Amino acid sequence: MKEGELGKIYSHGDIIFREGDVGDVMYVIQSGKVKITKKTESGEVPIATIEKGEIFGEMALFDRQPRSATAVASGDARVVSVDKKKLFSTIGRDPTLVFKMLESMSQRIRKLNSELSGLREANTALLHLHVDVDETCNLLLKEAKNIIAADNGSVMLLDDEGKYLTIRAAFGFEAEPKMRLAEGSGVAGDVLRSGREELINNVSMDSRFVPGSVSIHSLLCAPLKERNLTFGVINMSNSSDSLFTLESLKLLHSLAVYGSLAIQHAKNFALLMNRTDEVLRHATMLHS
C-alpha cells in the first residue's frame, strides 16, 4: 500500500479495516471500489460493494464502537481517511460533504425501510389463520421469494413420526424424487438439530451438504420452530454463482419466526378438526 497524493492507494485485496477493530475515522472513496463483508459461521459474507464518491465507516465518528464489518479493496482503490477534527475542517471548506454523509445514511435507511415494509406485509399475511398446512407453507415460500432473490426454495417439515424432513412446498428446479432428510443429515438436517440458521455461499466446501439432482451453489437455511422444538426448515438456494448476504439471512430468519407461528396455527387447527370429527363419529355411533 502506497501513500497517494489525496489519500492512500490500496491494492486489490488490501484490508482497509477489519470487523472488531477500534474505529475513529470515516473513509471516502476517491477512485476504485471497496467491498464490505461480515463474518458468519460459514465464513465471510459480502454485504455491499461501494464505489467512487461513497462514504463508509462514518458511524465510528459518532459511536466510537468497534467496526461491525470488514472493508477490503476490490481492485486498486484510492481512499481518504477523515477523523472528526479533519471532518469539521473539511466541512468548513466544502459543506457539500455533510450532504454526502446524509445522502449515504439516507440511502441505507431507505433500503432498510423498504425491506422491513415488505417483511411486515408478509408477516401480516402469514399470521392470518390458514387451515391447510401445505397452503401455509406455499404462502411462506411465496413471501420469502418476494423479499429474497433466489433460484430455488423449499419448506420442509418433519413427518408425522418426527423422523424425516419432507418437502411440503417448493419453487425452482425441484428435485425428483423429492428429498427426505433425517435429523442431522445434510445442512437442513443439521439446522433442524441445532435450531440455528445457516448461510453457505459455496456448498462444495461444506461437508454437511448432500448433493441432489439439482445443482446448488449457495444456500440459506432457517429453522421453523415453536418454543424450543424445531419442526422444519425453510431453504433458499442459488444454482447460479449469485451469492446471498447477511441481510438475506436476517430477512429469512425474521420471516421464519412468523412462518413458524402460521404453520403451527394450521397444524393445530387441522388436529382440532380431526378430533372434532372423531367426537362426532363416536356421538353418531352412540346415538345409533
Residue pairs with C-beta under 8 A, 6 or more apart in sequence:
1 8
1 9
1 10
1 11
1 14
2 8
2 9
3 9
4 30
4 78
6 30
6 78
6 80
7 28
7 30
7 78
7 79
7 80
7 81
8 78
8 79
8 80
8 81
9 76
9 77
9 78
10 16
10 32
10 73
10 76
10 77
10 78
10 79
11 73
11 76
12 73
12 74
12 75
12 76
13 72
13 73
14 72
14 73
15 70
15 71
15 72
16 27
16 34
16 71
16 72
16 73
16 79
17 23
17 57
17 67
17 70
17 71
18 67
18 70
19 37
19 38
19 39
19 66
19 67
19 68
19 69
19 70
20 66
20 67
21 66
21 67
22 64
22 66
22 67
23 57
23 59
23 60
23 64
23 65
23 66
23 67
24 60
24 61
24 64
24 83
24 84
25 57
25 60
25 61
25 81
25 82
25 83
26 55
26 56
26 57
26 58
26 60
26 61
26 81
26 82
26 87
27 34
27 55
27 56
27 57
27 71
27 79
27 80
27 81
27 82
28 53
28 54
28 55
28 79
28 80
28 82
28 100
29 50
29 51
29 52
29 53
29 54
29 55
29 56
29 77
29 78
29 79
30 52
30 78
30 79
30 80
31 52
31 76
31 77
31 78
32 51
32 52
32 73
32 74
32 75
32 76
32 77
32 78
32 79
33 49
33 50
33 51
33 52
33 73
33 74
33 75
33 77
34 49
34 50
34 51
34 56
34 71
34 72
34 73
34 74
34 77
34 79
35 46
35 48
35 49
35 71
35 72
35 73
35 74
36 46
36 47
36 48
36 49
36 50
36 56
36 69
36 70
36 71
36 72
37 44
37 45
37 46
37 47
37 69
37 70
37 72
38 44
38 45
38 47
38 68
38 69
38 70
38 246
39 45
39 70
40 199
40 246
40 249
41 196
41 198
42 198
42 199
42 200
42 201
42 206
43 201
44 70
45 199
45 201
45 243
45 244
45 245
45 246
45 249
46 243
46 245
47 69
47 245
47 246
47 247
48 245
49 74
50 56
53 100
54 104
55 100
55 101
55 104
56 71
56 104
57 67
57 71
58 101
58 104
58 105
59 65
59 68
60 67
61 83
61 84
61 87
73 79
82 90
87 97
90 97
91 97
91 98
115 147
115 247
115 251
118 146
118 147
119 147
119 251
119 254
119 255
122 143
122 146
122 147
122 255
122 258
123 254
123 255
123 258
125 139
125 143
126 136
126 139
126 140
126 143
126 255
126 258
126 259
126 261
126 262
127 258
127 261
127 262
128 262
129 265
129 266
129 269
130 136
130 139
130 262
130 265
130 266
131 266
131 269
131 270
131 273
132 266
132 270
133 157
133 168
133 263
133 266
133 267
133 270
134 168
134 169
135 266
136 259
136 262
136 263
136 265
136 266
137 155
137 157
137 168
137 169
137 263
138 155
138 169
139 262
140 155
140 169
140 234
140 255
140 259
140 262
140 263
141 153
141 154
141 155
141 169
141 170
141 171
141 234
143 255
143 259
144 150
144 153
144 234
144 236
144 252
144 255
145 153
145 171
147 251
147 255
148 220
148 236
148 244
148 248
148 251
148 252
149 242
149 248
150 172
150 220
150 236
150 237
150 238
150 244
151 172
151 173
151 237
151 238
151 239
151 240
151 242
152 170
152 171
152 172
152 173
152 174
152 214
152 216
152 235
152 236
152 237
152 238
152 239
153 170
153 171
153 172
153 234
153 235
153 236
153 237
154 167
154 169
154 170
154 171
154 174
154 234
154 235
155 167
155 168
155 169
155 170
155 224
155 232
155 233
155 234
155 235
155 259
156 165
156 166
156 167
156 168
156 181
156 188
156 232
156 233
156 234
156 235
157 165
157 166
157 168
157 224
157 231
157 232
157 263
158 164
158 165
158 166
158 192
158 231
158 232
159 165
159 166
163 182
163 183
164 180
164 181
164 182
165 180
165 181
165 182
165 183
165 188
165 189
165 192
165 232
165 233
166 178
166 180
167 174
167 178
167 179
168 232
170 178
172 214
172 237
172 239
173 214
173 239
174 214
175 212
175 213
175 214
176 213
179 210
179 212
181 188
181 189
181 192
181 210
182 189
183 189
183 192
183 193
184 190
184 192
184 193
185 210
186 208
186 209
186 210
187 198
187 200
187 203
187 206
187 208
187 209
187 210
187 219
187 221
188 221
188 233
188 235
190 198
190 208
191 197
191 198
191 221
191 222
191 223
191 230
191 233
192 223
192 230
192 232
192 233
193 230
194 223
195 223
195 225
195 228
195 230
196 223
197 220
197 221
197 222
197 223
197 249
197 252
197 253
197 256
198 219
198 220
198 221
199 219
199 220
199 244
199 246
199 248
199 249
200 206
200 209
200 218
200 219
201 217
201 218
201 243
201 244
202 217
202 218
203 209
203 216
203 217
203 218
203 219
209 216
209 219
214 239
215 239
216 237
216 238
216 239
217 237
217 238
217 239
217 240
217 241
217 242
218 237
218 238
218 242
218 243
218 244
219 235
219 236
219 237
219 238
219 244
220 235
220 236
220 237
220 244
220 248
220 249
220 252
221 233
221 234
221 235
221 236
222 233
222 234
222 249
222 252
222 253
222 255
222 256
223 230
223 232
223 233
223 256
224 230
224 231
224 232
224 233
224 234
224 256
224 259
224 260
224 263
225 231
225 260
226 260
226 261
226 264
231 260
231 263
231 264
232 263
234 252
234 255
234 256
234 259
236 244
236 248
236 252
238 244
